[in-house]
């Protein structure tokens, strides 16, 4: 009996030694499999994980929103909220004058060519009428949103939870990757219901001492203030030091640690307005500029337009000469590879959340959004996830291998088939624990056939 026990102990010790040797050899073969990039964190919480569990509105905000809904007593609120959501999702940028002129010239040539082929003789007035008629049929008719008190409540029912979710998820990128960042001031352009204030407060709490909300709509400012005061004018706001303005601060010397523009660039009337507003927001940014839009082709293209504008613009007349760099989600500053592909697919991300508990609303919904974060800070070589690839599609987990679609620092999209044998234990386990929107350590190997590398 004693001999059997001794043999078992020796076997266990031998097995442990073999495991240690194998792990050491694996680390030597796969340099990226070294655990140093984990910084002691478990694989499921590696530094590149920025996804969040299903988000819920802050309790005070949800309570105030429900109170506003009850007091408003709007008939068919759920149906109207759903219709507004669909309208906002399908919203496009206004067509610029230059584009309209180019289309009109092209249509005029087409009308003349058809008339020539048919042997018809048409005058200028007839050509103009034909061109205008065709332009009306084929051109998106953009109109600005004008809020009154009732439409503000409908918008709140439709977009409060989803808007909060998108901003909160974008800010989580800064919170995770730059833990030393503690903003003192916030500027929220196009603040609407004040979701950026609530999302920022949930990240940094009372560190924020000055929050300026810029919203051109008076009724929306009133509604945002009601939400801060728990829908009770006699109480103190839940978040203090929040100031509402209808215009951006004039002084060029005023800067804010954090500037947010959520679903606001798409509401400007022209590309010229977008560029001018963007440059103003950047001048007022001392650390991070966070831009969020719907996860549609339009929303993504607006953000890429903004990103490229700031990367290429070198303003001479500015008090802060620090240039822009992309903090997230792009791991590079080259042209977005998704824009170079046909058909064009937007670079967007998903975040689950609990909507406002209205009649007929589901328990859980998914917000699809696009975002870009630009920084004035020099973060190269510091913080988690520097120079890591970004997962730009759902991760497909299969037996002994994982399919990862990533955007790399080389500016290209890659399809990686990650295995323990090829990439090492740590990279493989990190890939298996990651999801769409997270970051992964750079995988140098070429993508392989999953059938030939799934051992």
C-alpha positions as CSV (number, residue, x, y, z in Angstrom):
1,X,0.0,0.0,0.0
2,X,2.8,2.4,1.0
3,X,4.6,1.5,-2.3
4,X,1.5,2.4,-4.3
5,X,1.2,5.8,-2.5
6,X,4.8,6.6,-3.0
7,X,4.5,5.8,-6.8
8,X,1.5,8.1,-7.0
9,X,3.4,11.0,-5.3
10,X,6.3,10.5,-7.7
11,X,4.0,10.4,-10.7
12,X,2.3,13.7,-9.6
13,X,5.6,15.4,-9.1
14,X,6.8,14.2,-12.5
15,X,3.6,15.5,-14.1
16,X,4.0,18.9,-12.5
17,X,7.6,19.2,-13.6
18,X,6.6,18.2,-17.2
19,X,3.8,20.9,-17.2
20,X,6.2,23.6,-16.0
21,X,8.8,22.6,-18.7
22,X,6.1,22.6,-21.4
23,X,4.8,26.0,-20.3
24,X,8.4,27.4,-20.3
25,X,9.0,26.0,-23.8
26,X,5.7,27.4,-25.0
27,X,6.7,30.8,-23.8
28,X,10.0,30.6,-25.5
29,X,8.4,29.5,-28.8
30,X,5.6,32.1,-28.6
31,X,7.0,35.4,-27.4
32,X,3.5,37.0,-27.4
33,X,2.4,34.3,-25.1
34,X,4.4,35.8,-22.2
35,X,2.1,36.8,-19.4
36,X,3.7,40.2,-19.0
37,X,1.0,41.9,-21.2
38,X,-1.6,40.6,-18.8
39,X,-0.1,42.5,-15.9
40,X,-1.4,39.9,-13.5
41,X,-5.0,40.0,-14.8
42,X,-6.9,36.8,-15.6
43,X,-7.4,36.1,-19.3
44,X,-11.1,37.0,-19.2
45,X,-10.2,40.4,-17.9
46,X,-7.1,41.1,-20.0
47,X,-6.1,44.8,-20.6
48,X,-7.8,44.8,-24.0
49,X,-11.3,44.1,-22.7
50,X,-13.5,47.2,-22.9
51,X,-16.9,45.6,-23.4
52,X,-19.3,46.0,-20.5
53,X,-22.1,43.9,-19.1
54,X,-25.7,44.9,-19.8
55,X,-25.9,48.6,-18.9
56,X,-28.7,50.2,-16.9
57,X,-29.5,53.9,-16.4
58,X,-28.4,55.4,-13.1
59,X,-31.2,54.9,-10.6
60,X,-31.8,58.6,-10.1
61,X,-31.9,59.2,-13.8
62,X,-34.4,56.4,-14.5
63,X,-36.6,57.5,-11.6
64,X,-36.7,61.1,-12.9
65,X,-37.4,60.0,-16.5
66,X,-40.3,57.8,-15.3
67,X,-41.7,60.7,-13.4
68,X,-41.5,63.0,-16.5
69,X,-43.2,60.4,-18.6
70,X,-46.1,60.0,-16.1
71,X,-46.6,63.7,-15.8
72,X,-46.5,64.3,-19.6
73,X,-49.3,61.7,-20.3
74,X,-48.6,61.5,-24.0
75,X,-50.9,59.2,-25.9
76,X,-49.2,56.4,-27.9
77,X,-45.8,57.3,-26.4
78,X,-44.3,53.9,-27.1
79,X,-45.3,53.9,-30.8
80,X,-44.1,57.5,-31.3
81,X,-40.8,56.7,-29.6
82,X,-40.3,53.7,-31.9
83,X,-41.1,55.8,-35.0
84,X,-38.7,58.5,-33.9
85,X,-36.0,55.9,-33.3
86,X,-36.4,54.6,-36.8
87,X,-36.4,58.1,-38.3
88,X,-33.1,58.9,-36.5
89,X,-31.5,55.7,-37.5
90,X,-32.3,56.3,-41.2
91,X,-31.2,60.0,-41.0
92,X,-28.6,61.1,-43.5
93,X,-26.3,64.0,-43.8
94,X,-27.6,67.1,-45.6
95,X,-26.4,67.3,-49.2
96,X,-23.9,70.1,-49.8
97,X,-24.4,72.7,-52.5
98,X,-21.4,71.5,-54.4
99,X,-22.7,68.0,-54.6
100,X,-26.1,69.3,-55.7
101,X,-24.6,71.4,-58.4
102,X,-22.6,68.4,-59.7
103,X,-25.8,66.2,-59.7
104,X,-27.7,69.0,-61.5
105,X,-25.0,69.3,-64.2
106,X,-24.9,65.5,-64.7
107,X,-28.7,65.3,-64.9
108,X,-28.8,68.2,-67.4
109,X,-26.4,66.4,-69.7
110,X,-28.5,63.2,-69.4
111,X,-31.7,65.1,-70.3
112,X,-30.1,66.7,-73.3
113,X,-28.6,63.4,-74.4
114,X,-32.0,61.7,-74.3
115,X,-33.7,64.6,-76.1
116,X,-31.0,64.4,-78.8
117,X,-31.5,60.6,-79.2
118,X,-35.3,61.1,-79.6
119,X,-34.9,64.0,-82.0
120,X,-36.7,66.3,-79.6
121,X,-36.2,70.0,-79.4
122,X,-36.6,71.2,-75.7
123,X,-36.0,74.7,-74.3
124,X,-34.1,75.7,-71.2
125,X,-37.2,76.0,-69.0
126,X,-38.2,72.4,-69.8
127,X,-34.7,71.2,-69.0
128,X,-34.7,73.0,-65.7
129,X,-38.1,71.5,-64.8
130,X,-36.9,68.0,-65.6
131,X,-33.7,68.4,-63.6
132,X,-35.5,69.8,-60.6
133,X,-38.0,67.0,-60.7
134,X,-35.3,64.4,-60.8
135,X,-33.3,66.0,-58.0
136,X,-36.4,66.0,-55.7
137,X,-36.8,62.3,-56.3
138,X,-33.2,61.3,-55.8
139,X,-31.9,63.8,-53.2
140,X,-32.4,63.2,-49.4
141,X,-34.5,66.0,-48.0
142,X,-32.8,67.0,-44.7
143,X,-34.6,69.1,-42.2
144,X,-33.4,70.2,-38.7
145,X,-35.0,68.7,-35.6
146,X,-36.9,71.3,-33.7
147,X,-37.9,70.2,-30.2
148,X,-40.9,71.4,-28.1
149,X,-41.8,70.0,-24.7
150,X,-43.8,67.1,-26.0
151,X,-41.2,66.0,-28.7
152,X,-38.5,66.2,-26.0
153,X,-40.4,63.7,-23.9
154,X,-40.8,61.4,-26.9
155,X,-37.1,61.7,-27.7
156,X,-36.3,60.9,-24.0
157,X,-38.5,57.7,-24.2
158,X,-36.8,56.8,-27.5
159,X,-33.1,57.6,-26.9
160,X,-32.3,58.3,-23.3
161,X,-31.1,54.8,-22.4
162,X,-29.5,54.1,-25.8
163,X,-27.7,57.4,-25.9
164,X,-26.4,57.0,-22.4
165,X,-25.2,53.5,-23.3
166,X,-23.2,54.5,-26.3
167,X,-21.5,57.4,-24.5
168,X,-20.8,55.3,-21.4
169,X,-19.3,52.5,-23.5
170,X,-17.0,55.0,-25.3
171,X,-15.9,56.7,-22.1
172,X,-15.1,53.2,-20.7
173,X,-12.3,53.1,-23.2
174,X,-10.6,56.0,-21.5
175,X,-11.4,54.7,-18.0
176,X,-9.8,51.3,-18.7
177,X,-6.8,52.4,-20.8
178,X,-5.9,55.6,-19.0
179,X,-6.7,55.0,-15.3
180,X,-4.6,58.1,-14.3
181,X,-7.0,60.4,-16.2
182,X,-9.2,62.4,-13.7
183,X,-11.0,65.1,-15.6
184,X,-11.9,68.3,-13.8
185,X,-14.0,69.9,-16.5
186,X,-16.5,68.6,-19.2
187,X,-17.9,70.2,-22.3
188,X,-20.9,68.4,-23.9
189,X,-21.8,69.8,-27.3
190,X,-25.3,69.0,-28.5
191,X,-26.0,67.8,-24.9
192,X,-29.7,67.1,-25.4
193,X,-30.9,65.2,-22.3
194,X,-27.5,65.5,-20.6
195,X,-26.6,61.9,-21.1
196,X,-22.8,62.7,-21.3
197,X,-23.0,64.4,-17.9
198,X,-24.5,61.2,-16.4
199,X,-22.2,58.9,-18.2
200,X,-19.1,61.0,-17.2
201,X,-20.3,61.2,-13.6
202,X,-20.7,57.4,-13.5
203,X,-17.0,57.1,-14.6
204,X,-15.3,59.8,-12.6
205,X,-17.8,60.9,-10.0
206,X,-17.1,64.0,-8.0
207,X,-13.7,64.5,-9.7
208,X,-15.7,66.6,-12.3
209,X,-16.2,70.1,-10.9
210,X,-17.4,71.9,-14.0
211,X,-19.7,70.5,-16.6
212,X,-21.0,72.8,-19.4
213,X,-23.9,71.5,-21.6
214,X,-24.3,73.3,-24.9
215,X,-27.7,72.7,-26.5
216,X,-29.4,75.1,-28.9
217,X,-32.9,73.8,-27.9
218,X,-34.4,75.6,-24.9
219,X,-37.0,72.9,-24.2
220,X,-34.3,70.2,-24.2
221,X,-32.2,72.2,-21.7
222,X,-35.2,72.5,-19.4
223,X,-35.9,68.8,-19.7
224,X,-32.3,67.9,-19.0
225,X,-32.4,70.1,-15.8
226,X,-35.6,68.4,-14.7
227,X,-33.8,65.0,-15.0
228,X,-30.9,66.3,-12.8
229,X,-33.3,67.5,-10.1
230,X,-35.3,64.2,-10.0
231,X,-38.2,66.1,-11.7
232,X,-38.6,68.3,-8.7
233,X,-37.7,72.0,-9.0
234,X,-37.5,72.3,-5.2
235,X,-34.6,69.9,-4.8
236,X,-30.9,70.2,-5.5
237,X,-29.6,68.6,-8.7
238,X,-28.2,65.1,-8.2
239,X,-25.1,66.2,-10.1
240,X,-23.8,69.6,-9.2
241,X,-21.8,72.2,-11.1
242,X,-23.8,71.6,-14.3
243,X,-24.3,74.7,-16.5
244,X,-26.6,74.9,-19.5
245,X,-25.8,77.1,-22.5
246,X,-27.3,77.5,-26.0
247,X,-23.9,78.5,-27.6
248,X,-20.3,77.4,-27.3
249,X,-18.1,79.5,-24.9
250,X,-16.6,82.4,-26.9
251,X,-13.2,82.8,-25.3
252,X,-10.5,80.8,-27.1
253,X,-8.6,80.5,-23.8
254,X,-11.3,78.2,-22.3
255,X,-10.4,74.5,-22.5
256,X,-12.0,71.4,-21.0
257,X,-10.3,68.2,-20.0
258,X,-13.0,66.2,-21.7
259,X,-15.1,67.3,-24.7
260,X,-18.0,65.1,-25.9
261,X,-20.1,65.4,-29.0
262,X,-22.7,62.6,-29.1
263,X,-25.1,62.4,-32.1
264,X,-24.5,66.1,-32.7
265,X,-22.3,66.4,-35.8
266,X,-25.0,64.7,-37.9
267,X,-27.5,67.4,-36.9
268,X,-25.4,70.2,-38.4
269,X,-26.7,71.7,-41.7
270,X,-23.6,71.3,-43.9
271,X,-20.1,69.9,-44.1
272,X,-18.8,73.4,-43.6
273,X,-20.7,73.7,-40.4
274,X,-19.4,70.3,-39.3
275,X,-15.8,71.2,-40.0
276,X,-16.0,74.6,-38.3
277,X,-17.7,73.2,-35.2
278,X,-15.2,70.3,-35.0
279,X,-12.2,72.7,-35.1
280,X,-13.9,74.8,-32.3
281,X,-14.4,71.7,-30.2
282,X,-10.8,70.6,-30.7
283,X,-9.5,74.0,-29.7
284,X,-11.5,73.6,-26.5
285,X,-10.1,70.1,-25.8
286,X,-7.1,69.9,-23.4
287,X,-7.1,66.0,-23.2
288,X,-9.8,64.0,-24.9
289,X,-12.4,64.6,-27.6
290,X,-15.1,61.9,-27.8
291,X,-17.4,61.8,-30.8
292,X,-20.3,59.3,-31.0
293,X,-22.8,58.7,-33.8
294,X,-25.3,56.0,-34.9
295,X,-23.6,52.9,-36.1
296,X,-24.8,53.4,-39.7
297,X,-22.8,54.1,-42.9
298,X,-23.7,57.8,-42.4
299,X,-22.6,57.9,-38.8
300,X,-19.3,56.1,-39.5
301,X,-18.5,58.3,-42.4
302,X,-19.2,61.5,-40.4
303,X,-16.8,60.3,-37.7
304,X,-14.1,59.3,-40.3
305,X,-14.5,62.8,-41.9
306,X,-14.0,64.4,-38.4
307,X,-11.0,62.1,-37.6
308,X,-9.2,62.8,-40.9
309,X,-9.9,66.6,-40.6
310,X,-8.2,66.8,-37.2
311,X,-5.3,64.6,-38.2
312,X,-4.6,66.7,-41.3
313,X,-5.3,70.1,-39.9
314,X,-2.3,72.0,-38.4
315,X,-3.8,75.2,-37.1
316,X,-1.4,78.1,-36.7
317,X,-3.6,80.4,-34.6
318,X,-4.2,78.3,-31.6
319,X,-3.2,78.5,-27.9
320,X,-2.6,74.7,-27.7
321,X,-0.2,73.5,-30.4
322,X,-0.4,69.8,-29.4
323,X,-1.5,67.8,-32.4
324,X,-4.3,65.2,-32.5
325,X,-3.7,61.5,-32.2
326,X,-6.3,58.7,-32.4
327,X,-6.8,57.0,-29.0
328,X,-9.7,54.7,-30.0
329,X,-11.1,52.6,-31.6
330,X,-8.6,52.8,-34.5
331,X,-5.2,51.2,-33.9
332,X,-3.7,53.4,-36.6
333,X,-4.1,56.8,-38.2
334,X,-4.3,55.7,-41.9
335,X,-7.5,55.6,-44.0
336,X,-10.2,53.4,-42.5
337,X,-9.9,50.1,-44.4
338,X,-13.7,49.5,-44.2
339,X,-14.2,52.6,-46.3
340,X,-11.9,51.2,-49.0
341,X,-13.9,48.1,-49.4
342,X,-17.0,47.6,-51.6
343,X,-19.7,47.4,-50.5
344,X,-18.9,49.8,-47.7
345,X,-19.7,48.4,-44.3
346,X,-19.6,50.8,-41.2
347,X,-17.2,50.2,-38.4
348,X,-19.5,49.9,-35.5
349,X,-19.9,48.3,-32.1
350,X,-22.7,46.8,-29.9
351,X,-23.6,47.3,-26.3
352,X,-26.5,45.7,-24.5
353,X,-28.6,47.8,-22.1
354,X,-31.9,47.9,-20.2
355,X,-34.3,50.5,-21.8
356,X,-36.7,52.7,-19.9
357,X,-39.5,50.4,-18.6
358,X,-42.3,51.6,-20.8
359,X,-45.4,49.6,-21.8
360,X,-44.4,47.1,-24.5
361,X,-40.7,47.8,-24.2
362,X,-38.3,44.7,-24.2
363,X,-36.3,43.8,-21.1
364,X,-33.0,44.2,-23.0
365,X,-32.0,46.0,-26.1
366,X,-28.8,46.5,-28.1
367,X,-27.3,49.9,-29.0
368,X,-25.3,49.9,-32.3
369,X,-23.0,52.9,-32.5
370,X,-19.8,54.2,-33.9
371,X,-17.3,56.4,-32.0
372,X,-13.9,57.9,-32.2
373,X,-11.7,59.3,-29.4
374,X,-8.9,61.8,-30.2
375,X,-6.3,62.8,-27.8
376,X,-3.8,65.7,-27.2
377,X,-1.9,63.5,-24.7
378,X,1.2,61.6,-25.6
379,X,0.2,58.0,-24.6
380,X,2.6,56.1,-26.8
381,X,4.0,53.2,-24.8
382,X,1.8,53.8,-21.8
383,X,-1.5,52.3,-20.7
384,X,-3.2,49.1,-21.6
385,X,-3.8,48.0,-25.1
386,X,-1.3,50.2,-26.9
387,X,-0.7,49.0,-30.4
388,X,-3.1,46.1,-30.1
389,X,-5.5,45.0,-32.8
390,X,-9.2,45.9,-32.5
391,X,-11.9,43.2,-33.0
392,X,-14.3,44.6,-35.5
393,X,-16.8,41.7,-35.7
394,X,-18.2,39.1,-33.4
395,X,-15.7,36.5,-32.3
396,X,-16.5,32.9,-33.6
397,X,-15.4,30.3,-31.0
398,X,-14.9,26.9,-32.3
399,X,-13.3,23.7,-30.8
400,X,-9.6,24.4,-30.3
401,X,-9.6,27.6,-32.5
402,X,-11.1,31.0,-32.6
403,X,-12.0,33.2,-35.6
404,X,-11.1,36.8,-35.0
405,X,-11.7,39.7,-37.5
406,X,-9.4,42.5,-36.6
407,X,-8.2,45.9,-37.6
408,X,-4.4,46.0,-37.2
409,X,-1.9,48.8,-36.6
410,X,-0.8,48.3,-40.2
411,X,-4.1,49.8,-41.3
412,X,-5.4,46.6,-42.7
413,X,-8.3,44.2,-41.9
414,X,-7.2,40.7,-40.9
415,X,-8.9,37.4,-40.4
416,X,-7.0,35.6,-37.7
417,X,-7.6,31.9,-36.8
418,X,-6.1,31.8,-33.3
419,X,-5.0,28.5,-31.8
420,X,-3.0,27.5,-28.7
421,X,-0.4,25.7,-30.9
422,X,0.2,28.5,-33.2
423,X,-0.2,31.6,-31.0
424,X,0.5,30.4,-27.5
425,X,-1.7,29.7,-24.5
426,X,-2.2,33.3,-23.3
427,X,-3.1,34.9,-26.7
428,X,-5.4,32.0,-27.4
429,X,-7.2,32.2,-24.1
430,X,-7.4,36.0,-24.4
431,X,-8.9,35.7,-27.8
432,X,-11.5,33.1,-26.5
433,X,-12.5,35.5,-23.7
434,X,-12.7,38.6,-26.0
435,X,-15.6,39.9,-28.1
436,X,-16.5,42.5,-30.7
437,X,-14.9,45.9,-29.8
438,X,-12.2,44.5,-27.5
439,X,-8.5,44.7,-28.3
440,X,-6.1,41.8,-28.7
441,X,-2.3,41.5,-28.7
442,X,-0.9,41.8,-32.2
443,X,-0.9,38.5,-33.9
444,X,2.0,38.3,-36.4
445,X,1.1,35.0,-38.1
446,X,-0.8,34.9,-41.3
447,X,-4.4,33.8,-41.2
448,X,-4.6,30.0,-41.8
449,X,-7.2,27.5,-42.9
450,X,-9.2,26.6,-39.8
451,X,-9.5,23.0,-40.9
452,X,-5.7,22.6,-41.1
453,X,-4.9,24.4,-37.9
454,X,-7.6,23.3,-35.4
455,X,-5.6,20.7,-33.5
